[in-house]
């Protein structure tokens, strides 16, 4: 192969060597002491990742399975919930809730924009019987980062549960569950956690656990009460994804050494690098503000065949980007910079993109776009503000 593969997608992501070696270890039994010891170690790491004192439960499923588990365990048929619909995965919250026969109110957000927390406040004031607000932290289909901290301040003193899909946000940008008053936070393995797909993590607040107790038999497989009782024993309720949890320990060893601050700093810098690079090419980001740190979405130049560009990048450079989904299909590119990705990968992605777009680039495109991108990266990496300060500056 002329070029090594580079997968700059919003997940799955490349696996670090330490993780791949951990995944290749021989099997251990999920009901024996070796696995219990592994779980005890990983439990503490997962709580650090989520910044919570609550149990963080591993589930044998994709991130969508964790979304299903949240709805199964927190809401009964007929309950009213508010769904923030800002993209494909906001729509997925609504589809899961409707399948569970909840009364769904959609708060539709223009693609590329974040929700205004005051609209959520107004909805709760109009209908105080809303049992939940279902929202993405990072909407993967658009590259938007919703202001979860502000939403949490609104729901904190109400009976309403704040349920957050952090699948493309956890381990990428700050999302402290307890401090931000998140009642349910979940994520998947194949993005910031640098693992193969198939493992999800979910955690509930005390307020949310009270609701689980009231709906004790709401789900058989996704029974979070059973999972929590097994968590206390260092196990899972059903057959454990043993090798994925072994890999998770290796991944968390990387992410948490010395702490998440360095991860957030890197992700912030990669986001700035990508945004400066594509804008120097004359391309326009979909999300001008409130952008996620793990991917950058930007408009396809007018008259350009997006699929042809993606195919050329894959064939000539062995480099994979993602296109748009649903109503954005063919209209945007999505360049992922989460997980095991560094500045060299982003430079390669930007260079290949510029080559394959060629004459499609606007006349204002700068020939020094790569230099501008690299300068943005080094400047952002030297930024000494706290991760939350950086996050707020992007909003």
Buried (B, 14 or more C-beta within 10 A) or exposed (E): EEEEEBBBBBBBBBBBEBBBEBBEEEEBEBEEEEBEEBBEBBBEBBBBBBBBEBBBBBBBBBBBBBBBBBBBBBBBEEBBBBBBBBBBBBBBBBBBBBEBEBBBBBBEBEBBBBBBBEEBBEBBEEEEEBBBBBBBBBBBBBBBBBBBBBBBBBBBEBBBBBBBBBBBBBBBBBBBBBEBBBBBBBBBBBBBBBBBBBBBBBBBBEBBBEBBEEBEEBBEBBBBBBBBEBBEEBBBBBEBBBBBBBBBBBBBBBBBEEEBEEBBBBBBBBBBBBBBBBBBBBBBBBBEEBBBBBBBBBBBBEEBEBEEBBEBBBEEBBBBBBBBBEEBEEBBBBBBBBBBBEBEBBBBBBBBBBEBBEEBBEEEBBEEBBEBBBBBBEEBBEBEEEBBEBBBEBE
